[in-house]
Amino acid sequence: MSAAESKKEKFLSGISAGSSVHSTTAMNKLNGLDFPTRKTEEWKYTRVSKLINSNLTKGEALLDAEVFSIQQLDSYKVIFTNGNLTHSDLEDNSSISIRRLTENDVLLNSQANEEEIFTTINLAYEHGGLYIHVSSGAIIDKPVEIIHLVDGKNTFAQIRKLVVLEPGSELQLVEGYYSSEHGFAFSNIVSEIIVKRNAKLHLDKIQSESEEHWQINSEYVYQEQDSSFSINTITVNGGMVRNGLNIVVDGSNCETSLNGLYYLKGNQHVDNHTKVDHKKPHCTSSELYKGILDDAATGVFNGKVFVREDAQKIEAFQQNNNVILSDEANMNAKPELEIYADDVKCSHGSTTGQFDNDAIFYLRTRGVGEKNAKNLMVSAFAEDVLQHVKNQPVRTHINTLLKTRFDWKL
Amino acid sequence: MLKIKNLHASTEDKEILKGVDLEVNAGEVHAIMGPNGSGKSTLAMVLAGREDYEVTEGSIEFNGEDLVDLAPEERAREGVFLAFQYPVEIPGVSNINFLRAAINEKRTHHGLEPLSGKDFLSLVKEKSALVELDDKLKNRSVNEGFSGGEKKRNEIFQMAMLEPKLAVLDETDSGLDIDALKIVSHGVNSLKSKENATIIVTHYQRLLDYIVPDFVHVLYDGKIVKSGSKELALELEEKGYDWIKEKPTV
């Protein structure tokens, strides 16, 4: 056995292989894959050696994660603890069905990248899972709130979600990721989302795990014509967070909106990789990611937009802005456009800088302390992204998380 | 109230203030005039605590306390206010929210309870009337998209809200038309009392027709070279600054 093989085996020794035919196929695929190194382009700025050298075990289900639910939010609650589905509010009805995912559930039109090692591990090994199916034409009256809690040292939480919106349906999803302060643990999450013709999905994703927690979160979204998909990824905490958001827009007249906010301190490392692949004409996509980095935190933004040859009349906008609050913080930003069509409107840009000293001085001369002056500036900077969180209780919840973590007194 | 003694200040190793002496008592209005580049705005910035300027010699005593080592926000909470020559635009930061934070930090510093939302808003209503500040401007981002006159009125509105002991007005008349000048001056004059003092930094005499000083000082090459009554301002207006430059000592 090669060194790479034995490393993989050791990393995966705490969890069990899946038993379905899909798991077996994934396992075979996995045999040919290696962990990314600094030479792997997609992982150039994010090291995983600490993760793969750790000893992780499958976590047991816990009972109570209610405390993390969003106050005042009238929702259908679904709770995962340590990777296991432990609670669901919803009874199946004619509009929506929410059930435990079985290992045999695999989407036929899956976009999941089999070359991506963590995605393949997710399928090859046992995972807690959720299947959400919204019936044709159904507009779900309340958001589905998925709470992910990891509690326990060295827990390896594997979660897989399939979300299918049938034609003309609408759903709002709110996902919250939390952990206790019990030390190093790892969540490997894969979501596959299909938004069929004229369907509409909005997702608010809130990441607030502990500074020792690692999360690799891969989303594979497939949009059919006339559909709309929007996501707000708000990262408040988490030691290492990697978001891989992959969207294939395979129908005309679609709308895609991606927004992200990451506010980091300490030694946090947050990596947002996004990929929007426009395959058909007359679609718009807009992307705004903003970051604030303090202490020795590092951030990565890599946004790729493809416009294929047949995808004329595409409007694709991408923007990434960062503010660095300390000499030791570090941001790596790489916006990319690949355009093969000739009649498109595309733009992208990235800035990384510091707050305007004149503005901070001005606020201080009115009696606002330096820290609060910076907080006011941060809050103004973040507002461009946070204004996309339209659900008020969700917005308040995010504000509370930020206030608690960053001592905002605003 | 304010005692400046032999004040020297530098920025990027260039000495701008070269020994300023000035004493301001409660109830007084002082005007500091001088040609461009004489150090007027530097003096204003040094009083407010701008960290780009280093005080290399001398002292600034404010109500018995040494100001030099205090952070800008500490000076503000003690009662120093600077009305900026160029008020800074801060997109996204609400004028009102920021003022509320400022007032409450000041109150906390003095051991007082924060103002209730209701009391704060009635104070805003009262003080904004003083400078005829539009409701819309109060709720907008700090100075963003304000005209020159609106920015200066916003400065005086903030001053009215914070009720400083010492207000330093840096070229408050620049960019103002005559109507705005009257409104701003009216605001400043209404805020005058026996307990507070005002320093007006200006290049032109015009503002002093509306805010009448008790003393006029001429700053030239980093030093106060001449002091006198309000008539000195008229003399400067008539003769210009050249005769001062020719006789750099008094």
Interface residues (C-beta under 8 A of the other chain):
Chain A: D356 D358 A359 F361 Y362 L363 R364 T365 R366 G367 V368 G369 E370 N372 A373 L376 M377 S379 A380 F381 E383 D384 K409 L410
Chain B: A48 G49 R50 E51 A71 P72 E73 R75 A76 R77 F81 L82 F84 P87 V88 E89 I90 P91 G92 V93 N97 F98 L99 A101 A102 I103 E105 K106 H109 S141 V142 Q158 L162
